[in-house]
């Protein structure tokens, strides 16, 4: 059994996994410990189901940021075939935090784009931990229009704490580029499927988040601001007391977003989180994408854009009064 980095709330789970791994390594067939191994396996499954079925909002944020959680490039290999990356925005450079490329699932050809955080320290620095610059969104817009021209569905995998907040990013117009991306996606005459695979933070996530079908992985989050940012604004400090309070107040989990009609579907993760079984999670996502494409291909003659508009107009609850 592969060892994973333990989160603060799952130390007992990791201890049980290590005990099970040691017993399985030492025992053979018909070994006296076989009965003990079966008992521990059952207890481990029950404990994971109980713990992961009742995560707090802050615990969900921690799972969404797990270093072993599958990222964009993992899914490009596990859920899709023949990923061919498209580079550059034809204006400034090639942003490595926001990747775009052509893929296929069987005979279905797609335009795939999404945030990549990186695995090693060098990759994370190159990708700015998944925080895209203006050129990333300009590249995404270019690839979306390419997809529209050739009638390719667009799939967006969202995993970012937010757009890059540096001086260079601001000078090159990050807010304007995100706004342009929102406009272009709202009017794009081809199916758009969005999946929040980890962090869905602020405008950086929304910049590729206007879709006909929007899903979240079970233990991901989608929010206007990170819990740390919210805590810093409300309580002037982000510590172990204020971050969980902010996460709860933001209503950022998949259950909250489903209830608020921000998303259309929650994709169940393998027991213990997507980081414990990349292939199973990729298979679940692949099935959702194929089903969504089949449904959306029925909408023609401007109906697709019209339905997308109505979908976002219905989000949220409003109280209108006259003075």
VEXKOL-127060 format. One record per residue: x, y, z of N, C-alpha, C in turn; residue in one letter. Coordinates in steps of 0.1 Angstrom, whole numbers, padded with zeros to 4 digits, always signed. Layout:
BEGIN
XYZXYZXYZA;...
END
This chain:
BEGIN
+0009-0012+0000+0000+0000+0000+0009+0012+0000X;+0007+0021-0009+0015+0033-0011+0012+0043+0001X;+0022+0048+0007+0021+0058+0018+0018+0072+0013X;+0009+0078+0019+0005+0092+0016+0008+0101+0027X;+0010+0114+0024+0012+0124+0035+0000+0125+0043X;+0001+0124+0056-0011+0125+0064-0015+0139+0068X;-0028+0142+0067-0034+0155+0071-0036+0154+0086X;-0037+0166+0093-0039+0166+0107-0051+0157+0112X;-0062+0157+0105-0073+0150+0110-0074+0135+0107X;-0063+0130+0100-0063+0116+0096-0051+0108+0101X;-0045+0112+0112-0034+0105+0118-0037+0091+0122X;-0049+0089+0127-0053+0075+0131-0055+0067+0119X;-0060+0073+0108-0061+0065+0095-0048+0060+0090X;-0038+0069+0090-0025+0066+0085-0018+0056+0094X;-0020+0056+0107-0014+0046+0116-0020+0033+0113X;-0033+0032+0110-0039+0019+0107-0035+0014+0094X;-0033+0023+0084-0028+0019+0071-0013+0014+0072X;-0005+0020+0080+0009+0015+0082+0009+0002+0089X;+0000+0000+0099-0001-0013+0106-0005-0024+0096X;-0015-0021+0088-0020-0030+0078-0009-0034+0067X;-0002-0023+0063+0009-0026+0054+0020-0035+0059X;+0023-0033+0072+0034-0041+0079+0029-0056+0080X;+0016-0057+0084+0011-0071+0085+0010-0078+0071X;+0006-0071+0061+0006-0077+0048+0020-0081+0042X;+0030-0072+0046+0043-0075+0041+0049-0088+0048X;+0046-0090+0061+0051-0101+0068+0044-0114+0066X;+0031-0113+0063+0023-0125+0063+0022-0131+0048X;+0019-0144+0048+0017-0150+0035+0003-0157+0035X;+0001-0165+0025-0012-0172+0024-0014-0181+0036X;-0026-0182+0042-0029-0190+0053-0021-0187+0066X;-0015-0175+0066-0008-0170+0078-0017-0167+0089X;-0013-0170+0102-0022-0167+0113-0027-0153+0114X;-0020-0143+0108-0024-0129+0109-0035-0126+0098X;-0039-0135+0090-0048-0133+0079-0061-0128+0084X;-0066-0133+0095-0079-0129+0101-0078-0115+0106X;-0066-0112+0113-0064-0098+0118-0063-0088+0106X;-0057-0092+0095-0057-0083+0084-0071-0080+0078X;-0079-0090+0077-0093-0088+0073-0101-0078+0082X;-0099-0080+0095-0105-0072+0105-0101-0057+0104X;-0088-0055+0102-0083-0041+0101-0087-0035+0088X;-0088-0042+0078-0093-0037+0065-0107-0032+0066X;-0116-0039+0073-0129-0035+0075-0130-0023+0084X;-0122-0023+0094-0122-0011+0103-0117+0001+0096X;-0107+0000+0087-0101+0011+0080-0111+0017+0071X;-0118+0008+0063-0129+0013+0054-0140+0021+0062X;-0144+0015+0073-0154+0022+0081-0150+0035+0086X;-0137+0036+0091-0131+0048+0096-0130+0059+0085X;-0125+0055+0073-0124+0065+0062-0138+0070+0058X;-0148+0061+0058-0161+0065+0053-0167+0075+0064X;-0165+0072+0076-0170+0081+0087-0163+0094+0086X;-0149+0094+0086-0142+0106+0086-0144+0115+0074X;-0143+0109+0062-0144+0117+0050-0159+0120+0046X;-0168+0114+0053-0182+0117+0051-0186+0129+0059X;-0178+0133+0069-0181+0144+0078-0170+0154+0079X;-0164+0158+0068-0153+0167+0069-0159+0181+0071X;-0151+0189+0079-0155+0203+0080-0151+0211+0068X;-0155+0223+0066-0151+0231+0055-0136+0233+0054X;-0129+0235+0065-0115+0237+0065-0108+0224+0062X;-0113+0213+0067-0107+0200+0064-0108+0197+0049X;-0119+0201+0043-0121+0200+0028-0111+0208+0021X;-0108+0220+0025-0098+0228+0019-0084+0221+0020X;-0081+0215+0031-0068+0208+0033-0067+0196+0023X;-0078+0189+0021-0078+0178+0012-0076+0183-0002X;-0083+0194-0006-0082+0199-0019-0068+0204-0023X;-0060+0206-0013-0046+0211-0015-0035+0200-0013X;-0040+0188-0011-0030+0177-0008-0020+0176-0019X;-0007+0174-0015+0003+0174-0025+0003+0162-0034X;-0004+0152-0030-0005+0140-0039-0017+0140-0047X;-0025+0150-0046-0038+0150-0054-0035+0152-0069X;-0042+0144-0077-0040+0145-0092-0042+0159-0097X;-0033+0163-0106-0034+0177-0112-0037+0176-0127X;-0038+0187-0133-0042+0188-0147-0034+0178-0156X;-0021+0178-0155-0013+0169-0164-0015+0155-0161X;-0018+0151-0148-0022+0137-0145-0035+0133-0152X;-0045+0142-0152-0057+0139-0159-0056+0139-0174X;-0047+0147-0179-0045+0147-0194-0040+0134-0199X;-0033+0127-0190-0028+0113-0193-0038+0102-0189X;-0045+0103-0178-0053+0093-0173-0067+0092-0179X;-0073+0104-0181-0087+0105-0186-0088+0107-0201X;-0077+0112-0207-0077+0116-0221-0066+0109-0229X;-0066+0110-0242-0056+0104-0250-0050+0115-0259X;-0038+0113-0263-0031+0121-0273-0031+0136-0270X;-0027+0139-0258-0027+0154-0254-0016+0161-0262X;-0019+0171-0269-0010+0179-0277-0011+0193-0272X;-0001+0198-0265-0002+0211-0259+0000+0222-0269X;-0008+0233-0267-0007+0245-0275-0001+0256-0267X;+0009+0263-0272+0017+0272-0264+0014+0287-0268X;+0016+0296-0259+0017+0310-0262+0004+0317-0264X;+0004+0330-0261-0008+0339-0264-0006+0348-0276X;+0005+0347-0283+0008+0355-0295+0009+0370-0292X;+0012+0373-0279+0013+0387-0275+0025+0389-0265X;+0026+0380-0255+0036+0382-0245+0045+0370-0242X;+0038+0359-0240+0046+0347-0236+0037+0335-0234X;+0043+0324-0229+0035+0312-0226+0034+0309-0211X;+0022+0312-0206+0020+0310-0191+0020+0295-0188X;+0028+0290-0178+0029+0276-0175+0019+0272-0164X;+0011+0282-0158+0001+0278-0148-0012+0274-0155X;-0014+0279-0167-0027+0276-0174-0023+0269-0187X;-0026+0256-0187-0022+0248-0199-0034+0246-0208X;-0031+0245-0221-0042+0242-0231-0037+0232-0241X;-0046+0224-0246-0042+0215-0256-0053+0207-0262X;-0050+0200-0273-0060+0191-0280-0059+0177-0274X;-0070+0171-0272-0071+0157-0267-0082+0150-0274X;-0083+0137-0271-0095+0130-0275-0098+0119-0264X;-0111+0115-0264-0116+0104-0256-0122+0095-0267X;-0115+0084-0270-0120+0075-0281-0120+0083-0294X;-0132+0084-0300-0133+0092-0313-0137+0106-0310X;-0140+0110-0298-0144+0124-0295-0132+0133-0293X;-0131+0143-0301-0120+0153-0300-0124+0165-0292X;-0115+0170-0283-0118+0180-0274-0107+0191-0273X;-0110+0202-0268-0100+0212-0264-0100+0212-0248X;-0088+0208-0243-0087+0207-0228-0078+0219-0223X;-0082+0225-0212-0074+0235-0206-0076+0235-0191X;-0066+0239-0183-0068+0239-0169-0055+0244-0162X;-0056+0245-0149-0045+0250-0141-0036+0238-0137X;-0023+0241-0137-0013+0231-0133-0004+0237-0122X;-0004+0231-0110+0004+0236-0099+0018+0232-0099X;+0021+0220-0104+0034+0214-0103+0036+0205-0092X;+0045+0196-0093+0048+0186-0083+0061+0189-0075X;+0072+0191-0082+0084+0194-0075+0085+0209-0073X;+0095+0213-0064+0096+0227-0062+0099+0235-0074X;+0108+0230-0083+0111+0237-0096+0098+0238-0104X;+0090+0228-0105+0078+0229-0113+0068+0239-0107X;+0067+0239-0094+0058+0248-0087+0062+0263-0090X;+0075+0265-0089+0080+0279-0092+0077+0283-0107X;+0079+0273-0116+0076+0276-0130+0061+0278-0132X;+0052+0271-0125+0038+0272-0126+0032+0282-0117X;+0040+0289-0109+0035+0298-0099+0024+0293-0090X;+0026+0280-0087+0016+0272-0078+0002+0273-0084X;+0001+0273-0097-0013+0273-0103-0019+0287-0105X;-0012+0298-0102-0017+0311-0103-0013+0317-0117X;-0023+0318-0125-0021+0322-0139-0019+0337-0141X;-0011+0341-0151-0008+0355-0154-0018+0359-0166X;-0019+0372-0170-0028+0376-0181-0025+0368-0194X;-0013+0365-0197-0010+0357-0209-0016+0343-0209X;-0019+0338-0197-0025+0325-0196-0040+0326-0200X;-0047+0336-0196-0061+0337-0200-0062+0342-0214X;-0052+0349-0219-0052+0353-0233-0050+0340-0242X;-0041+0331-0237-0039+0319-0244-0052+0310-0244X;-0059+0310-0232-0071+0302-0231-0082+0308-0241X;-0083+0321-0242-0093+0327-0251-0090+0323-0265X;-0077+0323-0269-0073+0319-0283-0077+0305-0285X;-0075+0296-0276-0078+0282-0278-0093+0279-0278X;-0100+0287-0270-0115+0286-0270-0120+0289-0284X;-0115+0300-0290-0120+0304-0303-0116+0294-0314X;-0104+0288-0312-0100+0277-0321-0110+0265-0320X;-0114+0262-0308-0123+0251-0305-0137+0254-0312X;-0141+0267-0310-0154+0271-0316-0154+0269-0331X;-0143+0273-0337-0142+0273-0352-0143+0259-0357X;-0137+0249-0350-0137+0235-0355-0147+0227-0347X;-0157+0233-0340-0168+0226-0333-0163+0216-0323X;-0153+0219-0316-0147+0210-0305-0153+0214-0292X;-0158+0205-0284-0162+0208-0270-0150+0213-0262X;-0152+0222-0253-0141+0227-0244-0143+0221-0230X;-0132+0215-0224-0132+0210-0211-0122+0218-0203X;-0126+0224-0191-0118+0232-0183-0117+0225-0169X;-0104+0223-0165-0101+0217-0152-0096+0228-0143X;-0103+0231-0133-0100+0243-0124-0093+0238-0111X;-0081+0244-0109-0073+0241-0097-0063+0252-0094X;-0068+0263-0088-0060+0275-0085-0065+0282-0073X;-0055+0287-0065-0059+0296-0053-0063+0309-0058X;-0060+0313-0070-0064+0326-0076-0054+0330-0087X;-0058+0340-0094-0048+0346-0104-0036+0352-0097X;-0025+0352-0105-0013+0357-0099-0014+0372-0095X;-0011+0376-0083-0014+0390-0078-0002+0399-0079X;+0009+0395-0086+0021+0404-0087+0019+0416-0095X;+0029+0425-0094+0029+0438-0101+0029+0436-0116X;+0037+0427-0121+0037+0425-0135+0024+0420-0141X;+0017+0411-0133+0004+0407-0137-0006+0418-0137X;-0006+0427-0127-0015+0438-0127-0012+0448-0138X;+0001+0450-0141+0005+0460-0151+0000+0455-0165X;+0000+0442-0167-0004+0436-0180-0019+0433-0181X;-0027+0438-0170-0041+0438-0171-0048+0425-0168X;-0045+0419-0157-0051+0406-0153-0066+0407-0151X;-0071+0417-0145-0085+0419-0143-0093+0420-0157X;-0087+0427-0166-0093+0429-0179-0093+0416-0187X;-0082+0408-0186-0082+0395-0193-0092+0385-0187X;-0093+0385-0174-0103+0376-0168-0117+0380-0173X;-0120+0393-0173-0133+0398-0178-0135+0394-0192X;-0125+0395-0200-0126+0391-0215-0129+0377-0216X;-0122+0369-0207-0125+0354-0208-0139+0351-0204X;-0144+0358-0194-0158+0356-0190-0168+0359-0202X;-0165+0370-0208-0174+0374-0220-0173+0364-0231X;-0161+0360-0234-0159+0350-0246-0165+0337-0243X;-0164+0332-0230-0170+0319-0226-0185+0320-0226X;-0191+0331-0222-0205+0333-0222-0211+0332-0236X;-0203+0336-0246-0208+0337-0260-0203+0325-0269X;-0195+0317-0264-0189+0306-0272-0199+0296-0277X;-0199+0294-0290-0209+0285-0296-0204+0271-0297X;-0200+0265-0286-0196+0252-0285-0197+0247-0271X;-0200+0234-0268-0202+0230-0254-0190+0232-0245X;-0192+0237-0233-0182+0239-0223-0185+0232-0211X;-0175+0223-0206-0177+0215-0194-0166+0219-0184X;-0169+0223-0172-0160+0228-0162-0160+0218-0150X;-0148+0215-0145-0147+0206-0134-0137+0212-0124X;-0141+0215-0112-0132+0220-0101-0125+0207-0095X;-0112+0206-0098-0105+0193-0094-0098+0195-0081X;-0096+0207-0076-0089+0210-0063-0094+0223-0057X;-0086+0233-0059-0090+0246-0054-0097+0254-0065X;-0108+0261-0062-0114+0269-0071-0115+0283-0065X;-0104+0291-0066-0102+0303-0059-0104+0315-0067X;-0114+0324-0064-0115+0337-0068-0117+0338-0084X;-0113+0350-0089-0114+0352-0104-0105+0343-0112X;-0094+0339-0106-0085+0329-0113-0092+0317-0117X;-0101+0312-0108-0109+0300-0112-0121+0304-0121X;-0127+0315-0119-0139+0319-0127-0135+0322-0141X;-0122+0326-0143-0117+0329-0156-0118+0318-0167X;-0119+0306-0162-0122+0294-0171-0134+0286-0165X;-0143+0293-0158-0153+0286-0151-0168+0288-0156X;-0169+0295-0168-0183+0297-0173-0186+0285-0182X;-0194+0276-0178-0197+0264-0185-0212+0260-0186X;-0215+0251-0196-0228+0246-0197-0231+0235-0186X;-0220+0228-0183-0221+0219-0172-0209+0221-0163X;-0212+0223-0150-0201+0226-0140-0202+0216-0129X;-0191+0209-0126-0190+0199-0116-0179+0202-0106X;-0179+0196-0094-0168+0197-0085-0165+0183-0080X;-0152+0180-0078-0149+0168-0071-0154+0170-0057X;-0157+0159-0051-0163+0159-0038-0156+0167-0027X;-0143+0166-0027-0135+0172-0017-0127+0184-0022X;-0133+0191-0032-0127+0204-0037-0134+0215-0031X;-0130+0227-0034-0138+0239-0029-0138+0250-0040X;-0148+0258-0040-0151+0269-0050-0155+0281-0042X;-0147+0292-0043-0150+0303-0034-0145+0316-0041X;-0152+0327-0037-0148+0340-0041-0134+0345-0036X;-0130+0339-0025-0117+0342-0019-0113+0330-0011X;-0100+0329-0008-0094+0318+0000-0098+0320+0014X;-0099+0310+0023-0102+0311+0037-0091+0321+0044X;-0079+0319+0039-0068+0328+0045-0071+0343+0042X;-0074+0346+0029-0077+0359+0025-0089+0365+0033X;-0100+0356+0034-0112+0361+0041-0109+0364+0056X;-0101+0355+0062-0098+0357+0076-0090+0369+0078X;-0081+0372+0069-0072+0384+0069-0081+0397+0069X;-0092+0396+0061-0100+0408+0059-0109+0410+0072X;-0115+0399+0076-0125+0399+0087-0119+0401+0101X;-0108+0393+0103-0102+0393+0116-0088+0398+0117X;-0083+0404+0106-0070+0410+0105-0058+0400+0107X;-0062+0387+0108-0051+0377+0109-0056+0363+0104X;-0048+0356+0098-0051+0342+0094-0044+0332+0102X;-0050+0326+0112-0044+0317+0121-0053+0304+0122X;-0049+0295+0131-0056+0282+0132-0070+0284+0137X;-0073+0295+0143-0087+0298+0148-0095+0304+0138X;-0090+0314+0130-0098+0322+0121-0100+0315+0108X;-0090+0307+0103-0091+0301+0090-0103+0291+0089X;-0105+0282+0099-0117+0274+0099-0130+0281+0099X;-0130+0292+0107-0142+0301+0108-0145+0307+0094X;-0135+0312+0088-0137+0318+0074-0142+0307+0064X;-0136+0295+0065-0140+0285+0055-0154+0281+0057X;-0159+0280+0069-0173+0277+0072-0182+0288+0067X;-0178+0300+0070-0187+0312+0066-0188+0313+0051X;-0178+0309+0043-0177+0311+0029-0187+0301+0021X;-0191+0291+0028-0199+0280+0021-0193+0276+0008X;-0181+0271+0009-0173+0268-0002-0172+0253-0006X;-0178+0244+0001-0176+0230-0002-0186+0226-0014X;-0184+0214-0019-0192+0210-0030-0207+0208-0026X;-0210+0205-0013-0223+0204-0009-0230+0217-0008X;-0222+0227-0003-0228+0241-0003-0230+0246-0017X;-0221+0244-0026-0222+0249-0040-0233+0242-0047X;-0236+0230-0045-0247+0223-0051-0260+0228-0046X;-0261+0231-0033-0273+0236-0027-0276+0250-0032X;-0265+0258-0035-0267+0272-0040-0268+0272-0055X;-0268+0261-0061-0270+0259-0076-0258+0266-0084X;-0247+0267-0078-0235+0272-0084-0229+0261-0094X;-0231+0248-0090-0227+0237-0098-0238+0228-0101X;-0236+0219-0111-0246+0210-0115-0245+0196-0109X;-0233+0192-0105-0230+0179-0101-0218+0178-0092X;-0219+0169-0082-0207+0165-0074-0202+0152-0078X;-0189+0151-0082-0183+0138-0086-0177+0132-0074X;-0182+0120-0070-0176+0113-0058-0162+0109-0060X;-0154+0111-0049-0140+0107-0049-0138+0093-0043X;-0127+0087-0047-0124+0074-0040-0123+0076-0025X;-0126+0065-0018-0126+0066-0004-0113+0071+0002X;-0113+0082+0009-0101+0087+0014-0095+0099+0006X;-0102+0102-0005-0098+0113-0014-0092+0109-0027X;-0092+0118-0037-0087+0115-0050-0072+0112-0050X;-0064+0117-0040-0050+0114-0039-0047+0100-0036X;-0057+0092-0032-0054+0078-0029-0056+0069-0041X;-0063+0074-0051-0065+0065-0063-0068+0074-0075X;-0057+0078-0082-0058+0087-0093-0066+0081-0105X;-0064+0068-0108-0071+0062-0119-0086+0062-0117X;-0091+0058-0105-0105+0058-0103-0111+0072-0104X;-0104+0082-0099-0110+0095-0100-0110+0100-0115X;-0100+0096-0122-0100+0100-0137-0111+0093-0144X;-0114+0081-0140-0125+0073-0147-0138+0079-0144X;-0140+0084-0132-0153+0091-0128-0155+0103-0136X;-0144+0111-0137-0145+0124-0144-0147+0121-0159X;-0140+0112-0165-0142+0108-0179-0156+0105-0182X;-0163+0097-0173-0177+0093-0176-0186+0106-0175X;-0183+0115-0166-0191+0127-0165-0190+0136-0178X;-0177+0137-0182-0175+0145-0194-0182+0140-0207X;-0181+0127-0209-0187+0120-0220-0202+0122-0220X;-0208+0120-0208-0222+0121-0206-0227+0136-0209X;-0219+0145-0204-0222+0159-0206-0222+0163-0221X;-0212+0158-0228-0210+0161-0242-0222+0155-0250X;-0226+0143-0247-0238+0137-0254-0250+0146-0252X;-0252+0151-0240-0264+0159-0237-0264+0173-0244X;-0252+0179-0244-0250+0192-0249-0250+0193-0264X;-0247+0182-0270-0246+0182-0285-0260+0182-0291X;-0271+0180-0283-0284+0181-0287-0289+0195-0289X;-0282+0204-0283-0286+0219-0283-0279+0225-0295X;-0287+0230-0304-0282+0236-0316-0289+0250-0319X;-0284+0257-0329-0290+0269-0334-0291+0280-0323X;-0281+0283-0316-0281+0293-0306-0287+0289-0293X;-0293+0277-0292-0299+0273-0280-0289+0270-0269X;-0277+0266-0273-0266+0263-0263-0263+0276-0255X;-0260+0287-0262-0256+0299-0255-0268+0305-0247X;-0280+0303-0252-0292+0308-0245-0294+0301-0232X;-0292+0288-0232-0293+0280-0220-0282+0283-0210X;-0270+0286-0215-0259+0289-0206-0262+0302-0199X;-0268+0312-0207-0271+0325-0201-0282+0323-0190X;-0292+0315-0193-0303+0313-0183-0297+0306-0170X;-0288+0297-0172-0282+0289-0161-0275+0299-0151X;-0267+0308-0156-0261+0318-0147-0270+0328-0142X;-0280+0332-0149-0290+0341-0143-0298+0335-0132X;-0299+0322-0131-0307+0316-0121-0299+0314-0108X;-0286+0316-0108-0277+0314-0096-0280+0324-0086X;-0281+0319-0073-0283+0328-0062-0297+0331-0059X;-0300+0337-0048-0313+0340-0044-0314+0356-0042X;-0325+0362-0046-0325+0376-0046-0339+0380-0039X;-0338+0391-0032-0350+0396-0026-0352+0411-0031X;-0363+0413-0038-0366+0426-0044-0377+0433-0036X;-0374+0445-0033-0384+0453-0026-0385+0467-0032X;-0396+0473-0030-0398+0487-0035-0398+0496-0023X;-0392+0508-0024-0391+0517-0013-0402+0528-0014X;
END
